[in-house]
Amino acid sequence: MTVNQTIRNHHSAADDALVLNGKRMTIQDVYDVAHHGRSVKISEEAMSRVEAARKLVLELVEEDVPVYGFNRGVGWNKDKVVAPAVFEQFNRNLILSHSSGVAPYATEAEVRAVMVARLNTLLLGCTGSQSTIPVRYAEFLNLGIHPLLPLRGSVGAADITTVTHIGLAFIGEGEVDRGGERLTAVAALSEAGLEPLVLGPKDGLSLICTNALSAGTGALALHECGELLKLADIVFALSLEAIRGNVSPLDEAVHRVRPFPGQLQSLSHIKSLLTGSDLWDSYNPESLQDPLSFRDACQIHGAAYDAFRYTRDQLEIQLNSSDDNPCVIIEERRIISCANYEPVSWTLGFEMLGSALHHISKSACYRTIKLGTPAFTGLSRFLTADESRSIGYCTVQKTITSLDTEIRHLINPASSDYFSLAGDIEDHAANSPFVVAKTREIIDRLHIVLGIEALHAAQAIDLRGGIRLGKGTEAAYQAIRSVVPFLAEDRNLSVDIAQAYGVLKSGELLSRVREALDQ
């Protein structure tokens, strides 16, 4: 089902609309609007704030108070006076001149995430735009009109080169996608019975000064990451079953004396997965300690849970706060030049999260290598069904470690790599869109890494035989085996890897495990 088909379904259930007021929007809300086509509605309270801010803007314009982006230029042009007679042309020119992003272009889901991220921040009443601008965001979301949005070109000091393309469509310029059809924005507006927006003072800047590209795509990344961390626990538990691992590191008493929240979260999840497993009464007592890639899993995964939690909390602050410059303070009748577009706080969270995910990847690689090593498993080399006739999972070690190398380079920090621009006025940036994009690349590669580990674990379980798996690990094993059969003889392993990746990435494996644990 396409996003547009889902949108039509949601229109038949208006009470399911996400009511936006500039506050309390969550990562899950962004995901639902982006991927499930959930419609949106602007609260009356929020619209009143938008209108009050606009009234104040027009009053200050009448008083000729010098205001950045209103009656004065922006950036290096802050000394240029903008006369009322040219307000419309000046704001239109802002949109045209700042539309300078480059391909690739965002998917429908990404565009929707960006639009709802910006719409919610507009509703705080700190922007001063005309009310038709947030209304236009809502109209585009609910009608399934998705501007062509380039993903590259922003340095992350507000995504001014990219999100501007959404404003471009609002004024009838550029192109959009509607239901898979690419057409001019002016044609899409006409078909929808909408008129191009005519911009006034502050309107151009309200369509430019936002980190919505990085925040919206960041929300999608965090939603996927939250699912990925649970998958990492599941695949580890399956591997622990496969090697008949030592469960003493899962003793809750040792975790209570070092109660990091993420560590405890991972422990709880893993123990639930192993409920009913014969590991609890049949693990090898001579193996006092497993390799660290097994023994440290709760601590390693826990660090990633903690990094995820920090980044999620920081990004949800961003999604529910103003990143406008200048900022309208209605109660004080002031418009204040500021730097609220600065995203370094939550951008650093994504940098940290990437590093934490690499620790998961590295440990998964080491567990996979050990699963193919008889000294650790007591099974055949490379988990072959017949060592005299087949090679088994020998070369897959190269595949998984090459992916880990890519992840290792993707975690290199980028938030501190910037130039001084605009006449040395803009001498700081955080490269937030790129940081988010590389985090998403890490997440995607880690799905493949975990898929390869899961293939090894399932093969080892079959070779060993006679194992009573836990409730969660049994469901995970069955999910893998539903798409990849036992490796009885050598075959094209790229196909198997793709199938394992697919069952993890699609959410099918996680869904099966959740159902099993709920029973």
N, C-alpha and C positions, 0 to 999 in steps of 0.2 A: 504494500500500500504506500503510495506517495504521500509526501507531506500535504499536498493540496487535497487529496482524497480524505486524509485525516481531518483537515480543517473543515471540510464540508460536513463530516460526521459530527464534529464538535459544535457546529452551528445549530444542529438539531437538539443540542443540550446546552442551552445558554447558561443554565445555572452552574455549569462546570467551568465557566470562564474564570481566568485568574484575575482577581481584582487587584489592581496596582495602586499604591499610594505613596511610592517612594521609600517605603519601609518594609522590612520583614520578607523581602524576596529571597528565596533560597536557591542553592545550586540545583536542587530537584525541580524547582519552578522553571528555571531557565531551560533545563533539559526537556521538561514536558512541553513547553512552548516550541522548542527547537525541533524535537524529534517526534513528538506526538501531535503536533499541530494544535495544541491547546489555544483557544482564543483568549483575548485579553480585554479587560474593561478598566477604564480609568475611574477611580472613586471620585465622588462629588467633592469631598474635602480636598483632595489633591488638585482638582481642577480649579477650585477656589484659590488655592495658593498660587497656581500658575497665573491666574488672571490678576491677582493682587500684585504679583511681581511685575507683570507687564504694565499695569497702571503706574507703578512707581517709576519704571523705566521712562515712560512717556512724559511723566511730570519732570523728571530730572533733565530730560532732553530739552524740554521747554525752558528750563532754568539755565541751560548751556553749561552745566557742570561738566568739566573735562572727564570723560570716562573712556577707558581703553576699550576699543572694539565697538563703541557706540558712536560718539562723535569724534573719536580719534582712531588712527590706524592701529594695526596689530603688528607684533614682532618688531622688526627694525623700523617699521613705519609708524611707531607709536607717537612720533612728533607731528604726523600729518593730520590736519583738521579735516573732518568729514562733515560737510554742510548738510542740513536737513533735505535740501533739494536733491541730493545724490544718495540718500540713504538706500533706496531700492537698488540702484546700480552698484553701489559699493558692496552691499551684502551679496548680491548676485555674483559680483566679481570675486568675492572671497571664496565662494563655492567653486567657481570655475578654476581659479588659480591654484586652489589647494587640492584639486582632484588630480593627483599625480602618483597614485599607487600603481603597482605592476603585478602581472600574473605570478602565480596561479590565482584563480578566482575562488571565492568561498562557495561551499555547497549551500543548498537551501537551508539545511539545519544550522549551519554556521551563520548565515545571514540573519536568520531568525533569532539566534542567540545574541548576536550583536545588537539587533534592533530592540529587543526587549530589555537588554542591559542599559541601553541609552534611554529608552522611554522611562524606565523606573527612576533614573537619576534626574530626569527633567521634572518629575512630579514633586520634587522637594521645594520648588519655587525659588531656587537660587539662580536660575538661568536668565529670566527676564524676557523670554521669547514670547511671541504671540501664541495663543492657545491652540491655533490650528496646527502647530508643529508637533506637539505630542499626540494630538488627534490623528495626524497623518501617519505617525508611526503605528498607532493602533489599527488604523484602516488598512495599511499595507500588511500587517501581520494577519489580520482577520480575513482579508481578501486573498491572501497567498500571493502577493506581489513582492518579488524578491529582487532588489537592485543588484546588478552585477558589481560585486565587491572584491577588489583586489586585496590579497592578503599580505603583500610585501610592499615596503616603502616607508613604514613608520619607524621612527627611532624610539618611540615609547615615551615621549614627553607630550602626552595627548596624541592620539592616533590621527593626526590632522591630514595626512596624505591619503588615507584610506577610507575612513568612515565618511569623509566628505562625499564619496560617491553615492551614499544613501541620500544625502541632501540634494545631490545632482538630480536624482530621479524625482524627488519631491517637486522640483521646479520645472519638470518636464524635459530634462536633458539626460543624455546617456541612455543606457539600456537596462532592461529588467528581464527576469525569468518568471513566467507564470504558467504553472502546470507543465513544466518541461519545455515550454515554447519561449524562445528568445525574441523579444520585440522592443521597439523603442519605448522609452518611458512615457512619452506623450501619447502614444497609441494605447498603452496600458491604462493610463489615466482616463482617457476618453472612453475606453470599453467599460471601465468601472464607474463611470459617471462622476469622475473627480476632475477638478480644475487644478492646473499647476499653481503652486503656492507663489504669492507675491510677497517678497521679503521686505521687512522694515528694520529699524535699528535693533541691533543685538541678535537678529535672527540668524545671520550668516555664522556668527561665532558660536551660537548654540548648536549648530550642526557640525561644527569643526572641533570644538574644545571638549573632547571626551576620550577616555581610554576604553571605549566600548568594544573595540575590536579585540584587544587583549583580554579584557574582562569577560566578554561573552564567550570567546573560544576557550578561555581559561576555565570557565564554569563547566563546559563540556569535557575538558580534560580531567577536571577533578571528579566529575561524575564517573567517568570511566576508570579513573585511578582507584576510587573507592571500591569498585567491583573487582579490579585487578588484585588488590591486596587480599581480598577474600579468596580469590583463585590461588594466590601464592600459598596461603595456608593449606588449601585443599590439596594442591599438588605435592607440597612437602609431606603432608600426612600420608598420602598414597605412597610416596617413596619410603617413608619410615616403615610402612607395612611391608613394602617390597624387600627391604634389607633385614626385616625382623629386628628393627632398631630398639635401642634402650629407651624406655619411657621414664626413667628417673628424672631427666631434665624437665618433664612435664608435671612434676610434683608441685602442687600449688604452694606448699610451704616455703619452697626456696624462692618463689616469685613474690610472696608477700613481704619478704624482708628487703626487696628491691622493687618497690611498686610503681615502676614507670607505667603510665596509663596504656600506652600502645602495647607494651610487653604483656600486660594482663589481658588486654583485648585479644591478642593473638593466641595466647594460652587458652583462654576460654573457648575460642572458636575451634582450635585444633583438638582440644579434649572432646568437644561435642561431636566432631567428625569421627573420632575414634571410639565413640560409645558402642559397646558390644564387641569390639575387636578382641581377638585372642592375644593381641600384643600385651595386654595387661597381665596375663598369666603365663605366657609362653615365650617371652623374649629370651634371648641367649644370656644367661647369668654370667658367663665368662667375659662378656663384652661390657666391662665396667663403664667405658666411655666410647661413644661413637665419634667419628670425625666432626670437627667444629661446624662444618656445613650442615650437619644434622643436629648436633647438640645445641647450637646457638640460634636455631630458627626463630623461636619466640622473641629473642632479643633483637635479631636482625629485622624481622618483620615488624616488631614493635616500634623500632626506630622510624620505619617508614610510616606506620600508623600515626605516630606523633608528628612527623613532618607534614603528613597529609592534613591532620587536624589543624595545625597552625595555619597552613596555607588556605584551607577552607574558611576558617574564621576570618582571616585577613581579607580574603576575596569577598566574602559576604558583607563585610563593612563597606568595601568599595561599591558593591552592587546596590547598596542602600544609602549612599551619600553623594554629595555633589562634588564633581571634579571640574566645575566651571571656573574660568577666569575671564573677567572679574566675577565676583560672587555677589549676588543680590541678598542683602539682609533686610527682609521686609520690615521687621519690627523696629529696626533702627533707622529706616529710610536711608540706607547707605548701599553703595556699590563699591566693593573693595577689590583692588588688584591683589592677586594672591597666587599661590603655586599649588592649589589643590589637585591639579592634574598630575602631580608627581606620584608615580606608582611604585617607587622603589621598595616600599615595605612589603607588599605582597609579591612583587617580582622576585625578591630574594627568597621568598617562600618556595616559589617554583624551582629556583636554583637548588635549594636544599632538598626538595622533594626528588629532583632528578638524581642527586647523589645517593639518596636513601634507596631509590629503586635500583641503582646499580649494584648496591650491596646484595639485594635480592637476586639479581641476575647472576652475579658472580657465584653466589652460593648454590644457585640452581645448576650452574654449569659444573661445579665440582661434584655435586650429588649425582649428576648425570654420568660423569666420567666414572665415578665409583660404582654406579649401578652396572657398568660394563666391565668391571674389574673383579675377577673371581675371588681375589683375596678378601674383598669386602662383602661379597654376596654368597660365595660358595656355589655360584652358578657358572654357566659357560661364559667364555670370553666374548664380549660384545653382545651377550644375551642371544647368541645364535641357537636355533632349535637343533642344529646338527653341525657341530664344529668341523666335521669331515667334508661337508657339502656346501656350507654357506658361510658368509662373512658376517652377517647380522648388522648391528648398528655401528660398525667400525668408523665409517667416514662421517657419520652424523656428528661426531665430536668436533670435527672441523667446522661444520655448519653452526653449531651452537656457540662455539667460542668466537667465531667471526662476528656473530651478532653481538656478543658481549663486548667485543672490541669497538664496534660501532657505538654501543651505548656508552662505553667509557669515554669516547671522544665527544659525544653529545652532552655529557655532563660538564664539559668545560664551561666556566662562567662566561656569560656574554653581557651581563647587566652593567658592567663597568667599562665597556668598550664603546666610547662615544667621541664625537668631535664637538668643537665649539663652533656654533653656526650663527647665522643672522647677525653679522657684524659683531660677533663675540657677546651678544646678548644671551643667546641660548647655549650655555656652556655646561649643561648637564642633561643626561637622558638615561634611560634604563633598558632600552631595547625590549620592552615587555612583549610585543607580539612574537618576536623571534624566540625569546625565552620560553613562552608558552608553547610555541610550535615545536621546539626541540623536545620539550617535555612530552608532548603528544607522540613524537617519534619514538622516544624511549618507551613509552607505554605500549605502543604497537609492537616494537621489537621484543619486549618482554613477554607479550602474549605468545610469540613464537618460541621463545626460550622455554617458557613453562610448558608449552605444548610438547616440545621435544622431551622434556623431563617426564611428562606424563606418559608418553609412549614407552619410555624405558621402564617406568614403574609398572605399567600394565603388563608388559612383556615379562618382567621378573616375577610378578605375581602368578602369571600363567605357568611359567617354567617351574616355579616352586610347588604350586598346587597345594590343596588341602588347607588353605588359609581362611579363617573366618574374619572377614573385614568388618570395620565399623560401619555404622549407619551411613555416615557421610562418605567414607572412602569407598564403600560398595557402590553408592550412587555415582560417584566420580568414575570409578572403574567401568561401570556399565555405560556411562556416557561416552567414554573413550572407545570402548569396544563397539558401540553402535555405529561408529564411523570408520574405525580402523581395526581390521581383524588381526588375530595373532600372526606374528611373523614366522610362518612355518618354513619359508624359503625366501631367498633374496628376491626383491622386487624394487620398483622405482620408489624410493623413500621420499622423494619430493612430494609425491601425491599424499603419502601418509602424513607428512608434516603439515601440508596445507589443510588436510582434514582435521587434524588435532588443533591447529590454530583456529580454524573456523568454529569448532564446537566450544572453544574457550571465548573467542572474540564475540560470538553471537549472543552469549549469555546462556546458551542451552545447558552447559555443564553446571553452571552455578544455579540455574533454576532447578535442575534435577536434585542437586544436593540440598537446596533449601526445602524442597518438597519432602525429601526423605527425613530431614531433621525435624520437620513440623509434624510428622506422623507419630 
